[in-house]
Amino acid sequence: MRPDVLEICLIAGVCTWGFRFLPTRFDLDRLAPHGLAARLLNALGPAAIAALFVTGAAPELARPWAAQGPLAAGVLGTALTWAVSRSVVLATLAGSAAYGLILALAG
């Protein structure tokens, strides 16, 4: 493995660990409910999900429009399941299943 790739992986791993571990070490009960720190912590989850989505969808979007059926099915399955159930787990599973099904049918 190239040293620069390994370095990037290590930096990403340490940052991910920090985002997950460090909030468990702070006394979050003392935060003001609408303060800056509370708003920042509340925004981290959706921001991480959006970053993962963009990272995963970017290569798909570079393909021709006709080949984007699996991505469209996955996004639609996730959004519809979330709208009905408000369950992150069910929405993730439904989106993954829709993506895999359309990918298998198209292949």
Secondary structure, DSSP 8 states (H G I E B T S, - for coil): --HHHHHHHHHHHHHHHHHHHHHHHS-GGGS-TTSHHHHHHHHHHHHHHHHHHHHHHHHHHTS-GGG-HHHHHHHHHHHHHHHHH--HHHHHHHHHHHHHHHHHHH-
